Amino acid sequence: MLTYIIFELAKVTKQLNRVDTLDPFHVVEMDQSRVYVESNVLDEEGMSGERNPSHFIVRFEDLQYALECLLYDRLLKDDDLEGSKEYTIFILSFLAQLPFINMEQQNDNYILSLKEFQTDKLPCEQYTNIMKLLHDTMNGEFDPANISQEFHGSQYTVKSRGRQDLRLLGFINEVNEMFIANYRQATDKVREIQQCLLDQDYFRISLYILDLLQNYSKSEKKEILLNIGMSIVRNSRGDNYQWRRNEHIM
């Protein structure tokens, strides 16, 4: 199903900057199996210093393989890929558009890596439970600091998870009074919560992928989100459910 991400990203990519020089690549055409790319290459061998147009084809299967390697190995360098410099730099530049991927330069090497999130920094409770907890907190009916004294068993679990989500949204931290004040004054409280969610990188990644795959079925979207999530999320011990290259669904 990673093919879907590659294909849909290619459909909306008309131009992207090279990771090495920031000069543009232009995607001039695509079909069901490849993209046709144009770039202007500096004539380093001649004396003119002019840029000459370069045209080449990049296969989707190479883009998909590079993404598979990155999800499996967590790092991808330009010398991990086969092909000309233009070809490999395009692949890195193309994948670097995805919001769950970081790009850095080490000497002359360009390296892609996965963003990582800890489970204790992610939402884990239902929206209705979070909103009830927020209102109880605002009304003085609930003190997040005293959960262990006031609740036990399943109630403790629900309240503890809700507290984590409120902390994630900014309502329980050193500046929580500002967030609560903004929420109280907001005429559209649902939109206020939505904005808090959009401030979180993990939500932005999820929404980006869902928007990219808007024409796919709910089950297909879920499958892809799970594959990516299992690669970028780690538990408190630092482990993650690493995506397995040999178990993916084409």
C-alpha positions in Angstrom: 0.0 0.0 0.0 3.0 2.3 0.1 2.5 2.5 -3.6 -0.5 4.7 -2.9 1.5 7.3 -1.0 4.1 7.4 -3.8 1.6 7.6 -6.6 -0.6 10.3 -4.9 2.4 12.4 -3.9 3.7 12.3 -7.5 0.3 13.5 -8.7 0.5 16.7 -6.6 4.2 17.3 -7.1 4.9 19.7 -10.0 8.1 21.1 -8.6 10.4 20.3 -5.6 13.8 21.6 -4.5 16.9 19.5 -4.6 18.2 18.6 -1.1 21.8 19.4 -2.2 21.5 22.7 -4.1 17.9 23.8 -3.6 17.6 24.1 -7.4 14.2 22.9 -8.7 13.3 19.6 -10.1 10.2 19.7 -12.4 7.9 16.8 -12.7 6.7 17.4 -16.3 4.7 14.2 -16.7 3.7 10.9 -15.0 2.0 7.7 -15.9 1.0 4.6 -13.9 4.6 3.5 -13.3 7.0 6.4 -13.5 7.5 10.2 -13.4 9.3 12.3 -16.0 11.7 14.8 -14.5 13.5 17.9 -15.8 16.2 19.8 -14.1 18.9 22.3 -15.0 22.4 21.0 -14.4 25.4 23.2 -14.1 28.0 22.5 -16.8 30.9 21.8 -14.6 33.1 20.4 -17.3 32.7 23.3 -19.8 33.8 26.9 -19.3 30.5 28.6 -19.9 29.0 28.0 -16.4 25.6 27.7 -18.0 22.9 25.3 -16.9 21.8 22.7 -19.3 18.5 20.9 -19.2 18.5 17.4 -18.0 15.6 14.9 -18.5 15.3 11.5 -16.9 12.7 9.0 -15.8 12.2 7.8 -12.2 10.2 4.6 -11.7 7.7 4.3 -8.9 9.1 1.0 -7.8 12.4 2.7 -7.0 10.7 5.4 -5.0 8.7 2.8 -3.2 11.8 0.7 -2.5 13.5 3.7 -1.1 10.6 4.4 1.2 10.5 0.8 2.3 14.2 0.9 3.2 13.7 4.1 5.2 10.8 2.6 7.2 12.7 -0.6 7.8 16.2 0.8 8.5 15.1 4.2 9.9 17.8 5.9 7.8 18.4 6.4 4.1 21.6 7.9 2.6 22.1 8.9 -1.0 24.8 6.2 -1.4 22.3 3.5 -0.3 20.6 4.0 -3.7 21.6 2.9 -7.1 21.7 5.3 -10.1 23.2 8.6 -11.1 23.6 11.4 -8.7 20.7 13.2 -10.3 18.5 10.1 -9.9 19.3 9.4 -6.3 19.1 13.1 -5.3 15.6 13.3 -6.9 14.5 10.2 -4.8 15.7 11.8 -1.6 14.2 15.1 -2.5 10.9 13.5 -3.4 10.6 11.5 -0.1 11.8 14.5 2.0 8.4 16.2 1.2 6.7 13.7 3.5 6.0 15.2 6.9 7.2 12.2 8.9 10.7 12.4 7.3 13.7 14.5 8.4 16.6 15.4 6.1 20.1 16.4 7.2 23.5 16.8 5.6 26.6 15.2 7.0 29.7 16.3 5.0 28.8 15.4 1.4 26.1 12.9 2.4 22.4 13.6 2.5 20.5 11.5 5.0 16.8 10.9 5.5 15.5 9.7 8.9 12.2 9.1 10.4 10.6 11.4 12.9 10.0 9.7 16.3 7.3 10.1 18.9 7.0 8.6 22.3 3.7 7.1 23.4 3.5 9.3 26.4 3.5 12.3 24.1 0.5 11.1 22.0 -3.3 11.1 22.5 -4.8 8.0 23.9 -8.4 8.7 25.1 -11.7 9.3 23.3 -12.6 12.9 22.5 -15.8 12.9 24.6 -13.8 11.8 27.7 -11.2 14.4 27.1 -13.8 17.2 26.8 -15.6 16.1 30.0 -12.3 16.1 31.9 -11.5 19.6 30.6 -14.8 20.9 31.7 -14.5 19.2 35.1 -11.0 20.8 35.5 -12.3 24.2 34.5 -15.2 24.0 37.0 -12.9 22.9 39.8 -14.5 19.4 40.0 -11.3 17.6 39.0 -7.7 18.1 40.1 -5.3 16.5 37.6 -2.6 16.3 40.3 -4.7 14.1 42.6 -5.8 11.3 40.2 -4.1 8.5 42.2 -5.9 9.6 45.4 -9.4 10.1 43.9 -9.7 7.2 41.4 -8.9 3.5 41.1 -9.1 0.7 38.6 -10.6 1.5 35.2 -11.6 5.0 36.3 -8.0 5.8 37.1 -6.9 4.5 33.7 -9.4 6.7 31.9 -8.6 9.8 33.9 -4.9 9.3 33.6 -5.1 9.0 29.8 -7.3 12.0 29.7 -4.8 14.0 31.8 -2.1 13.0 29.3 -4.2 14.3 26.4 -5.0 17.6 28.2 -1.3 18.0 28.8 -0.6 17.3 25.1 -3.1 20.0 24.1 -1.5 22.5 26.5 -4.3 22.7 29.1 -2.2 21.1 31.9 1.3 22.7 32.0 3.0 25.8 33.2 0.9 28.0 30.9 -2.4 26.2 31.2 -4.2 29.3 32.4 -3.7 31.0 29.1 -5.1 28.0 27.2 -8.1 27.7 29.5 -8.8 31.4 29.2 -8.7 31.2 25.4 -11.0 28.2 25.5 -13.5 30.0 27.8 -13.6 33.0 25.6 -13.8 31.1 22.3 -17.2 31.4 20.6 -16.5 28.2 18.6 -15.0 25.8 21.2 -14.7 22.9 18.8 -12.6 25.0 16.4 -10.4 26.1 19.4 -9.7 22.4 20.2 -9.1 21.7 16.5 -6.4 24.5 16.5 -4.8 22.9 19.5 -4.7 19.6 17.7 -3.1 21.2 14.6 -0.3 22.5 16.8 0.8 18.9 17.4 3.2 17.5 14.8 1.7 14.0 15.0 -1.8 15.2 14.1 -0.4 17.2 11.2 1.3 14.1 9.8 -1.9 12.1 10.1 -4.0 14.8 8.5 -1.5 15.2 5.7 -1.6 11.5 4.9 -5.4 11.4 5.1 -5.7 14.4 2.7 -3.2 12.8 0.3 -5.3 9.6 0.3 -8.7 11.2 0.3 -10.0 9.1 -2.6 -9.1 5.8 -1.0 -11.3 3.6 1.3 -11.3 3.9 5.0 -9.6 0.5 5.4 -6.8 1.5 3.0 -6.2 4.8 4.9 -6.1 2.9 8.2 -3.7 0.3 6.9 -1.3 3.0 5.7 -1.6 5.1 8.8 -0.9 2.0 10.9 2.2 1.1 8.9 3.7 4.5 9.3 2.6 4.9 12.9 4.3 1.6 13.9 7.5 3.0 12.5 7.6 6.5 14.0 6.1 5.7 17.5 8.1 4.3 20.3 7.0 3.2 23.8 8.5 4.3 27.1 11.2 1.7 26.7 12.3 3.0 23.4 10.9 0.1 21.4 8.6 0.4 18.4 6.6 -1.9 16.2 8.9 -1.6 13.3 7.4 -1.9 9.9 8.6 -5.0 8.2 9.7 -4.7 4.6 8.9 -8.3 3.8 5.3 -8.2 5.1 3.9 -5.1 3.4 0.8 -5.3 1.2 1.4 -4.1 -2.4 
